[in-house]
Amino acid sequence: MAKKTARTAVRMKDVAEVAGVSRMAASAVLMGTGNGRIRVSEETAEVIRKAAVDLGYRPNIAAQQLAGKKSNVVALVVRETRNFLTQKVTAELQREAEELGLRLLSVGSYPKLDGLKRVVQDLDAGWVDGVMYLAYENEEQWDEVGKLFESRQNVLTVLENPGGKGTCRVISDVRSGAMETIDHLVSTGRKKVALLTEQRKSPSILDRIVGYREALAKHDKELCEDQIVVDTQGWLVNDPTTYPRFDKICRHLVEDIGADAILCDTDFNSVAVCRSLRRLDLSVPDKVAVIGWHDLQFSSLLDPPLTTVAHDLPALLKAAVSVIQSESDEKPSEILVPTKLRIRHTS
């Protein structure tokens, strides 16, 4: 049977007529109405579902809300949709949503929180089942986000730790990846590490430093303050001053500090470090090992391919969706998912 056009939308009554059942029976199968009082055999239910597919029937979301049903829509709020890590998160979440029969609503919310505020209103109205806020490179928003999420169910932050209380955090356990990194470097004969980071205020960076220091202590080594260089904030690939700046940083790390391994806070900084070391005739990894963070799409394509720490995005997002779909009023305050070192050719 031909599907009706958008101008003549298929109604529950149409499905019932084709299936040869009452409208209430069709509604009980397709929308879960009737509170269990309307009994339909599995054979008849299959006929109803087939009729709905053949006709192109689409449930009315407003009617579903009145019936107490979920929207099956999950919102992901991000800083920048063009960001490499955001694209990986979105792709993984889309895959997870499709497997569970959910739809994904992706919203940009930077520099203002207007997009997030709108989806929170949608959550309150029942138009979305949950809101995930991707905490990444948007630290200046975290205090306001925490206040907006207070006393709301099915809102959570994903990936990094924004701090605060009262909101579920599904975040990467960065200490596990940091400690694995140090164990790997020591096992390959590295004597002294240095850390290059854009900033060290975020909980994620502070936790990494703790992980590095704990692992180094096991090997009777340390990460002193002079081995932590905070620089490179706001650098741009096409800025002619960028690479001379990195040359200076790398010369300081290797010649002044004596580092034979450079830990970078991002894969982007790792790329710049590798390029500078090459210009300084310091072979990677023979003279200096370089390790990044995030395992972005390009990291395995570099020459040499970049050793980096990866987030377990499938596990993170599966856990996040599970929290949103849970019927329990008791939500966990935090779920930690281990990070993993991807060993390639720069270490």
C-alpha positions as a Python dict, from the first residue, in 0.01 Angstrom:
ca = {
    (1, 'M'): (0, 0, 0),
    (2, 'A'): (130, 345, -94),
    (3, 'K'): (238, 574, 186),
    (4, 'K'): (44, 894, 237),
    (5, 'T'): (210, 1226, 168),
    (6, 'A'): (299, 1482, 434),
    (7, 'R'): (-18, 1672, 338),
    (8, 'T'): (-231, 1371, 428),
    (9, 'A'): (-48, 1237, 732),
    (10, 'V'): (-123, 882, 836),
    (11, 'R'): (-345, 863, 1143),
    (12, 'M'): (-380, 593, 1405),
    (13, 'K'): (-726, 530, 1261),
    (14, 'D'): (-572, 450, 920),
    (15, 'V'): (-336, 194, 1071),
    (16, 'A'): (-621, 34, 1266),
    (17, 'E'): (-836, 3, 953),
    (18, 'V'): (-561, -164, 751),
    (19, 'A'): (-474, -401, 1040),
    (20, 'G'): (-841, -480, 1099),
    (21, 'V'): (-837, -381, 1466),
    (22, 'S'): (-978, -108, 1683),
    (23, 'R'): (-799, 227, 1709),
    (24, 'M'): (-744, 159, 2082),
    (25, 'A'): (-571, -171, 2003),
    (26, 'A'): (-344, -3, 1747),
    (27, 'S'): (-262, 273, 1995),
    (28, 'A'): (-181, 19, 2268),
    (29, 'V'): (75, -149, 2041),
    (30, 'L'): (231, 160, 1882),
    (31, 'M'): (216, 402, 2175),
    (32, 'G'): (177, 184, 2482),
    (33, 'T'): (-153, 336, 2585),
    (34, 'G'): (-427, 160, 2778),
    (35, 'N'): (-222, 91, 3094),
    (36, 'G'): (-214, -279, 3010),
    (37, 'R'): (-593, -314, 3005),
    (38, 'I'): (-602, -365, 2627),
    (39, 'R'): (-463, -708, 2547),
    (40, 'V'): (-331, -775, 2199),
    (41, 'S'): (-175, -1105, 2090),
    (42, 'E'): (179, -1095, 1956),
    (43, 'E'): (49, -1210, 1618),
    (44, 'T'): (-200, -922, 1599),
    (45, 'A'): (62, -679, 1728),
    (46, 'E'): (291, -782, 1443),
    (47, 'V'): (10, -715, 1193),
    (48, 'I'): (-39, -368, 1345),
    (49, 'R'): (332, -287, 1330),
    (50, 'K'): (354, -402, 968),
    (51, 'A'): (55, -187, 874),
    (52, 'A'): (222, 113, 1039),
    (53, 'V'): (545, 57, 843),
    (54, 'D'): (361, 3, 513),
    (55, 'L'): (159, 321, 559),
    (56, 'G'): (457, 526, 678),
    (57, 'Y'): (296, 604, 1013),
    (58, 'R'): (500, 827, 1244),
    (59, 'P'): (400, 862, 1612),
    (60, 'N'): (281, 1204, 1726),
    (61, 'I'): (536, 1317, 1984),
    (62, 'A'): (289, 1544, 2161),
    (63, 'A'): (46, 1255, 2194),
    (64, 'Q'): (326, 1038, 2326),
    (65, 'Q'): (399, 1290, 2599),
    (66, 'L'): (33, 1296, 2700),
    (67, 'A'): (47, 917, 2718),
    (68, 'G'): (352, 936, 2946),
    (69, 'K'): (589, 801, 2682),
    (70, 'K'): (947, 918, 2625),
    (71, 'S'): (1044, 1126, 2322),
    (72, 'N'): (1345, 902, 2240),
    (73, 'V'): (1542, 1219, 2164),
    (74, 'V'): (1877, 1288, 2331),
    (75, 'A'): (2044, 1631, 2304),
    (76, 'L'): (2421, 1677, 2278),
    (77, 'V'): (2543, 2030, 2352),
    (78, 'V'): (2891, 2114, 2221),
    (79, 'R'): (3116, 2414, 2192),
    (80, 'E'): (3214, 2382, 1827),
    (81, 'T'): (3082, 2129, 1577),
    (82, 'R'): (3393, 2163, 1357),
    (83, 'N'): (3624, 2051, 1638),
    (84, 'F'): (3793, 1713, 1571),
    (85, 'L'): (3712, 1566, 1911),
    (86, 'T'): (3354, 1692, 1897),
    (87, 'Q'): (3313, 1519, 1560),
    (88, 'K'): (3438, 1191, 1710),
    (89, 'V'): (3199, 1222, 2004),
    (90, 'T'): (2905, 1305, 1777),
    (91, 'A'): (2977, 1012, 1546),
    (92, 'E'): (3005, 766, 1835),
    (93, 'L'): (2690, 898, 2002),
    (94, 'Q'): (2500, 879, 1673),
    (95, 'R'): (2604, 515, 1641),
    (96, 'E'): (2498, 440, 1998),
    (97, 'A'): (2166, 623, 1951),
    (98, 'E'): (2082, 432, 1633),
    (99, 'E'): (2144, 99, 1805),
    (100, 'L'): (1899, 195, 2080),
    (101, 'G'): (1637, 350, 1854),
    (102, 'L'): (1711, 704, 1975),
    (103, 'R'): (1744, 1027, 1781),
    (104, 'L'): (2028, 1270, 1837),
    (105, 'L'): (1983, 1646, 1859),
    (106, 'S'): (2320, 1823, 1830),
    (107, 'V'): (2333, 2184, 1950),
    (108, 'G'): (2618, 2437, 1946),
    (109, 'S'): (2631, 2663, 2249),
    (110, 'Y'): (2927, 2895, 2234),
    (111, 'P'): (3016, 3167, 2324),
    (112, 'K'): (2669, 3206, 2478),
    (113, 'L'): (2461, 2936, 2643),
    (114, 'D'): (2144, 3011, 2446),
    (115, 'G'): (2144, 2671, 2275),
    (116, 'L'): (2187, 2485, 2603),
    (117, 'K'): (1912, 2688, 2768),
    (118, 'R'): (1672, 2601, 2486),
    (119, 'V'): (1733, 2227, 2512),
    (120, 'V'): (1694, 2244, 2891),
    (121, 'Q'): (1354, 2403, 2827),
    (122, 'D'): (1281, 2118, 2585),
    (123, 'L'): (1381, 1874, 2860),
    (124, 'D'): (1145, 2038, 3106),
    (125, 'A'): (865, 2021, 2848),
    (126, 'G'): (931, 1654, 2773),
    (127, 'W'): (1048, 1707, 2415),
    (128, 'V'): (1388, 1551, 2486),
    (129, 'D'): (1468, 1270, 2728),
    (130, 'G'): (1809, 1395, 2835),
    (131, 'V'): (2084, 1650, 2779),
    (132, 'M'): (2457, 1574, 2751),
    (133, 'Y'): (2693, 1870, 2784),
    (134, 'L'): (3033, 1800, 2625),
    (135, 'A'): (3278, 1956, 2869),
    (136, 'Y'): (3574, 2028, 2644),
    (137, 'E'): (3752, 2360, 2579),
    (138, 'N'): (3464, 2554, 2734),
    (139, 'E'): (3583, 2587, 3093),
    (140, 'E'): (3457, 2944, 3122),
    (141, 'Q'): (3099, 2814, 3097),
    (142, 'W'): (3119, 2544, 3362),
    (143, 'D'): (2999, 2747, 3663),
    (144, 'E'): (2692, 2869, 3476),
    (145, 'V'): (2622, 2521, 3338),
    (146, 'G'): (2637, 2378, 3690),
    (147, 'K'): (2377, 2628, 3811),
    (148, 'L'): (2153, 2558, 3511),
    (149, 'F'): (2170, 2182, 3572),
    (150, 'E'): (2099, 2203, 3947),
    (151, 'S'): (1801, 1995, 4067),
    (152, 'R'): (1729, 1863, 3716),
    (153, 'Q'): (1715, 1496, 3623),
    (154, 'N'): (1868, 1347, 3310),
    (155, 'V'): (2127, 1619, 3256),
    (156, 'L'): (2493, 1525, 3266),
    (157, 'T'): (2838, 1640, 3165),
    (158, 'V'): (3053, 1418, 2946),
    (159, 'L'): (3428, 1367, 2886),
    (160, 'E'): (3600, 1613, 3121),
    (161, 'N'): (3540, 1704, 3484),
    (162, 'P'): (3378, 2047, 3527),
    (163, 'G'): (3375, 2010, 3904),
    (164, 'G'): (3073, 2123, 4101),
    (165, 'K'): (2808, 1910, 4268),
    (166, 'G'): (2461, 1784, 4194),
    (167, 'T'): (2515, 1687, 3829),
    (168, 'C'): (2615, 1344, 3704),
    (169, 'R'): (2956, 1341, 3539),
    (170, 'V'): (3050, 1068, 3290),
    (171, 'I'): (3418, 1142, 3249),
    (172, 'S'): (3748, 994, 3138),
    (173, 'D'): (3976, 864, 3410),
    (174, 'V'): (4280, 1054, 3286),
    (175, 'R'): (4504, 921, 3561),
    (176, 'S'): (4494, 571, 3413),
    (177, 'G'): (4623, 696, 3076),
    (178, 'A'): (4882, 920, 3242),
    (179, 'M'): (5021, 637, 3452),
    (180, 'E'): (5030, 399, 3156),
    (181, 'T'): (5222, 666, 2964),
    (182, 'I'): (5494, 691, 3228),
    (183, 'D'): (5525, 312, 3260),
    (184, 'H'): (5570, 289, 2883),
    (185, 'L'): (5834, 563, 2871),
    (186, 'V'): (6035, 416, 3157),
    (187, 'S'): (6018, 70, 2998),
    (188, 'T'): (6171, 216, 2679),
    (189, 'G'): (6460, 375, 2867),
    (190, 'R'): (6347, 737, 2896),
    (191, 'K'): (6519, 919, 3180),
    (192, 'K'): (6342, 1251, 3216),
    (193, 'V'): (5997, 1373, 3105),
    (194, 'A'): (5861, 1724, 3058),
    (195, 'L'): (5499, 1836, 3026),
    (196, 'L'): (5385, 2103, 2778),
    (197, 'T'): (5032, 2233, 2840),
    (198, 'E'): (4825, 2536, 2744),
    (199, 'Q'): (4694, 2567, 3101),
    (200, 'R'): (4695, 2376, 3429),
    (201, 'K'): (4380, 2500, 3602),
    (202, 'S'): (4129, 2244, 3476),
    (203, 'P'): (4061, 1932, 3686),
    (204, 'S'): (4160, 1716, 3388),
    (205, 'I'): (4512, 1861, 3364),
    (206, 'L'): (4556, 1856, 3741),
    (207, 'D'): (4450, 1490, 3751),
    (208, 'R'): (4694, 1404, 3472),
    (209, 'I'): (4978, 1565, 3666),
    (210, 'V'): (4883, 1359, 3971),
    (211, 'G'): (4887, 1044, 3755),
    (212, 'Y'): (5224, 1131, 3604),
    (213, 'R'): (5376, 1196, 3946),
    (214, 'E'): (5233, 881, 4104),
    (215, 'A'): (5370, 665, 3823),
    (216, 'L'): (5709, 837, 3826),
    (217, 'A'): (5736, 790, 4202),
    (218, 'K'): (5703, 414, 4152),
    (219, 'H'): (6018, 433, 3936),
    (220, 'D'): (6204, 665, 4177),
    (221, 'K'): (6160, 957, 3941),
    (222, 'E'): (5973, 1287, 3967),
    (223, 'L'): (5800, 1562, 3774),
    (224, 'C'): (5929, 1888, 3919),
    (225, 'E'): (5768, 2225, 3862),
    (226, 'D'): (6040, 2332, 3619),
    (227, 'Q'): (5950, 2028, 3405),
    (228, 'I'): (5596, 2164, 3356),
    (229, 'V'): (5583, 2436, 3091),
    (230, 'V'): (5256, 2628, 3055),
    (231, 'D'): (5251, 2795, 2715),
    (232, 'T'): (5100, 2779, 2360),
    (233, 'Q'): (4759, 2921, 2460),
    (234, 'G'): (4573, 3039, 2151),
    (235, 'W'): (4833, 2932, 1894),
    (236, 'L'): (4720, 2913, 1531),
    (237, 'V'): (4856, 2689, 1258),
    (238, 'N'): (4870, 2969, 1000),
    (239, 'D'): (5031, 3223, 1234),
    (240, 'P'): (5394, 3281, 1119),
    (241, 'T'): (5503, 3326, 1481),
    (242, 'T'): (5369, 2987, 1591),
    (243, 'Y'): (5654, 2757, 1491),
    (244, 'P'): (5943, 2982, 1597),
    (245, 'R'): (5764, 2995, 1931),
    (246, 'F'): (5754, 2614, 1948),
    (247, 'D'): (6119, 2596, 1842),
    (248, 'K'): (6207, 2805, 2145),
    (249, 'I'): (5991, 2591, 2376),
    (250, 'C'): (6141, 2265, 2246),
    (251, 'R'): (6496, 2395, 2275),
    (252, 'H'): (6422, 2487, 2638),
    (253, 'L'): (6266, 2147, 2716),
    (254, 'V'): (6553, 1948, 2566),
    (255, 'E'): (6859, 2165, 2628),
    (256, 'D'): (6775, 2341, 2957),
    (257, 'I'): (6556, 2079, 3126),
    (258, 'G'): (6721, 1777, 2967),
    (259, 'A'): (6397, 1605, 2871),
    (260, 'D'): (6412, 1301, 2647),
    (261, 'A'): (6031, 1267, 2647),
    (262, 'I'): (5776, 1545, 2599),
    (263, 'L'): (5419, 1494, 2720),
    (264, 'C'): (5172, 1721, 2541),
    (265, 'D'): (4823, 1814, 2660),
    (266, 'T'): (4676, 1773, 2309),
    (267, 'D'): (4755, 1604, 1980),
    (268, 'F'): (4775, 1949, 1820),
    (269, 'N'): (5058, 2055, 2047),
    (270, 'S'): (5227, 1721, 1974),
    (271, 'V'): (5223, 1794, 1601),
    (272, 'A'): (5388, 2132, 1654),
    (273, 'V'): (5646, 1979, 1890),
    (274, 'C'): (5737, 1706, 1638),
    (275, 'R'): (5781, 1964, 1364),
    (276, 'S'): (6003, 2180, 1583),
    (277, 'L'): (6217, 1886, 1694),
    (278, 'R'): (6270, 1792, 1331),
    (279, 'R'): (6385, 2149, 1253),
    (280, 'L'): (6621, 2128, 1550),
    (281, 'D'): (6769, 1801, 1410),
    (282, 'L'): (6638, 1604, 1708),
    (283, 'S'): (6504, 1276, 1579),
    (284, 'V'): (6164, 1152, 1705),
    (285, 'P'): (6166, 909, 1881),
    (286, 'D'): (6540, 829, 1878),
    (287, 'K'): (6642, 1144, 2065),
    (288, 'V'): (6308, 1262, 2207),
    (289, 'A'): (5980, 1078, 2253),
    (290, 'V'): (5656, 1273, 2202),
    (291, 'I'): (5316, 1170, 2338),
    (292, 'G'): (4986, 1345, 2269),
    (293, 'W'): (4638, 1334, 2413),
    (294, 'H'): (4290, 1264, 2264),
    (295, 'D'): (4384, 1032, 1971),
    (296, 'L'): (4231, 1264, 1713),
    (297, 'Q'): (4164, 1144, 1357),
    (298, 'F'): (4495, 1270, 1217),
    (299, 'S'): (4721, 1126, 1488),
    (300, 'S'): (4773, 789, 1316),
    (301, 'L'): (4840, 961, 981),
    (302, 'L'): (5136, 1169, 1095),
    (303, 'D'): (5494, 1088, 1001),
    (304, 'P'): (5583, 922, 1229),
    (305, 'P'): (5239, 816, 1362),
    (306, 'L'): (5172, 975, 1700),
    (307, 'T'): (5166, 787, 2030),
    (308, 'T'): (4872, 936, 2219),
    (309, 'V'): (4622, 876, 2498),
    (310, 'A'): (4270, 791, 2381),
    (311, 'H'): (3933, 842, 2544),
    (312, 'D'): (3711, 533, 2536),
    (313, 'L'): (3429, 721, 2363),
    (314, 'P'): (3204, 417, 2304),
    (315, 'A'): (3214, 329, 2676),
    (316, 'L'): (3168, 692, 2783),
    (317, 'L'): (2865, 749, 2566),
    (318, 'K'): (2710, 410, 2639),
    (319, 'A'): (2730, 494, 3009),
    (320, 'A'): (2584, 841, 2949),
    (321, 'V'): (2288, 706, 2752),
    (322, 'S'): (2232, 443, 3020),
    (323, 'V'): (2206, 714, 3286),
    (324, 'I'): (1954, 908, 3077),
    (325, 'Q'): (1743, 600, 3007),
    (326, 'S'): (1746, 482, 3368),
    (327, 'E'): (1410, 498, 3545),
    (328, 'S'): (1577, 530, 3884),
    (329, 'D'): (1554, 857, 4075),
    (330, 'E'): (1901, 789, 4217),
    (331, 'K'): (2154, 904, 3959),
    (332, 'P'): (2528, 842, 4013),
    (333, 'S'): (2732, 1152, 4084),
    (334, 'E'): (3024, 1032, 3873),
    (335, 'I'): (3113, 752, 3632),
    (336, 'L'): (3482, 710, 3549),
    (337, 'V'): (3590, 544, 3224),
    (338, 'P'): (3961, 453, 3186),
    (339, 'T'): (4177, 615, 2917),
    (340, 'K'): (4416, 407, 2708),
    (341, 'L'): (4763, 471, 2566),
    (342, 'R'): (4784, 413, 2190),
    (343, 'I'): (5150, 325, 2127),
    (344, 'R'): (5265, 420, 1778),
    (345, 'H'): (5602, 548, 1648),
    (346, 'T'): (5679, 871, 1837),
    (347, 'S'): (5776, 691, 2158),
}
